[in-house]
């Protein structure tokens, strides 16, 4: 039977799975099916909704089990030891549910993300030094890494520049993280549809799902991304963070 500690670990593991860095690995796996990623992201949304709206129902089920066990214990001494273990386990789960909440977005400092990427990225990363603290899904750093790796390995970039500024899209204000490089840029053939499934900038024509998945992951936190490159210049992307995700910005 589950002890209270085991029940806590179980509930914690479920939440870790929901926000798992498995996504980061899947993003980089050659040959990974995008439909699988779509399914996982959809399941994550459903799981979060269940945790958010269905906890009451789970508690009611646990309360029913507790009540049933207590009635049985009053009416009979048979299997008392096992029933009391079950009762203790259910009460432990109930206490865990009472204090557990839906996973909150993680807080990030942009410059910290860039500093970590400077260690592993094979290009010079320059920034305007803006202080930006914001909330997003735990995979946000991986999406930035994915954009930069695309610049290096598929665009031949040796320098990547970032800046933060306020922008407006369809009358709504955002704080934008702008990422641009000195690579070969986005071709006319794929410009305007770079985030569609199966579209690739690779010369081999293989792949083409990375940016599609980046947009899907960012959308989990209400963050948008758009490609704003000019033909003949390096790639340029704007990650648009809504103001309610911003903790602090000096822009």
N, C-alpha and C positions, 0 to 999 in steps of 0.2 A: 504494500500500500504506500501511497505517496505521503511523505512527511511534509510539513509546512515548507521546509527548506527545499525539498525536491520540487514541490509545486511552484515555488518561486523561481527556481532555475528553469523549469519547464516553460513558464509564462515568459520569462526573460528570453529564452531561446527562440520562442515564436516571434517575438518582436525583433530580435536580431536577424532572423530570417527575412522578415519583411523589409528591413533596411540593409540587406546583405550586400557585401562587396562582391558577391557572385556576379552581379550585374557588370562590374568593372571587368572581370575576367571574360565574360561572354562578349563584351564589346570588342575584345581584342582577338577572339578566337577566329581563325580563318575557317570559312565554311560554315559558320554558325547560322542556322536558319532564322531569319528575321521573324517569321511567324511564331517561333518559339519565344522570342523576346516579347513580342506583342502579347502573347498569352500570359507570360510571367508578369508583365506590367499590369495587365488587366486584372490578374488574380491579386496583385498587391493592392490595387484600388478597392477591390471587393473585400479583401481581408481587413483593410483599414476601416471600411464602412461597417463591417460586422463588429469589429472591436469598438467602434464609436457608438453604434446604435443598438447592437445586440447584447451588450454586456448585461443589461437588465434581465433579458430572457435567460441567459446563462445562470445568473444568480438565482432566478426563480427555480430553475431546474435543480440546482444544488440545494436550495432550501427545501424543495420537495423530498429529495433523497434523505436529507438530514432528518426531516420530520418522520419519514417512513421508518428509518432505522430506530429513532427514539421510541416510536410506537411499538415496534417489534421487541425492543429491549424491555419495555414495560410489561409486555404480555408473555414473554418467554425468556428463559435463561439459556436456551439452546444456542450454541455458536456465539456466546456473548463476547468472547475475546476477539473473534474475527470482526464481529459487528462494531465493536468499539474502535478497532483499528480503522474500519471504513468510515466511521463517524468522525474520527480525528482527522483523517485525510480530507474529507469533505469540508470540514471546518477550516482546515488550513488553506484549501483552495479558495474558500469564500473570503478569507482574510486577504489573500493575495489579490483577488479580483477587486476588493474594496479599495486597494491603494494603487492599482495599476491603471494607467491611462494610455490613450493612443499615442504612439511615438511622435514626438514633436520634431519639427525640422531642426537641423543642426545649424549652429552659427559658424560662419566662416569670416576670416579676414583675408581679403584679396591678396595683399602683399605676402602673407604667409604661404598661400597656395603657390604664388609665383616663385618664392624662394625655394620651396621644395622641388618645383619643376626645374629650376636652374641647375639642380644637382644632377638630374637624370636626363635632361633634354639636350640633344645634340645641336643646339643653336643658341645664339645669344638672345636672352630675353630682356628687353628693356621696358621700363614702365615710367609713368609720369609721377609716381610716388603718392598717388591719391590714397587716402585712408578710407577704406570701404569695409564696413562690417554688415553682414546680411545673413538671412536665413534661407536655407535651401535643403533639398534632399541630400543625403550623405554622399551621393555620387557626383556632386557638382565638380570637385577637383578632377575627377576622371573625364568628365566631358571637356574640360579645358585642355587636359592632357591629350585627348583624342584630336581636338582641333589643331593643336600644335604639332602632333605627330603627322597629321595629314599634310601640314605645311612643309615639314621636313622631308618626309619620305615620298610624297606624291607631288609636291610643288617645288622641291629643291631649295627651300628657304634656308638661309644661314642666319637670319635675324628676324626676330618676332617682337613687335612693339605692342604694348597695351596702354590704354588710357581710359579714364572714367569721365563721363559727362552726362548731363541731363538731356534727354531726347523726348520727343512726343510722337506717338503712333496712334492714329485715328482718334485724336483729341485727348488721349490719356498720356500722362507724364510717367516716364520711367528713368531709372538710373541705368545707364548703359556701360557695360564693359566692352570696349572695342579691342579686338584682336586682329592685327594686320601683319603681313609678312612681306619679304622681298623676293618671294618665289615667282614662279611662272604664272600664278593666278588661276582664275576660273575661266575655262574656255566658253566661247559663245554657244557651243553645242549644248552644254549642261546648265548654263547660267539661267536662273529663274526657276529651276526645278531640282536644285542640288539636294533638297531635303526629301525628295521622293524616294520611295523604296526602289532599290535596284539601280539608281543613278550613280555613276562613278566618274571620278576625274582621272583614274588610272589609265595608263597607256594600254595595259593588257585587257581592259574592259571587265576585269574580274572585281568582285567586291561590290561596293556601292551602297552598303547599308549603314555604315558608321555614322554619317551625319543625320540620317533618318532616325537612328536610335538616340543620338544626342538630343535631338529636338523632343522626342517622346519623353526622355528622362527629365529634361528641364521642365517640361510641361507639368510634371507631377507636382511641382512647387509653384505653378503659375508663372514660370519664367519663360520668356519668348526668345527666339533667336532668328536673326535674319542675315542674309548675305548681301553686302553692300559694296562689292568690289567694282572697280572700273576695268573694262576690257584693256588688256595690255599692261596692267599693273598686278601687284601681288594680291593674294586673297585677303578679304576683309570681312570680318563678322562682327555683329553687334549682339551681345547678350543683354536682353532687356529685363531688368529686375523691377517688379512693381514696388511702389513706395511702402506698402504694408509689409514687405519682406526686408526693408532696410532698417538696420539697427542704428547705424551711424554712417554719415558720408560728409566729407568736407568739400565736396564738389558743389 
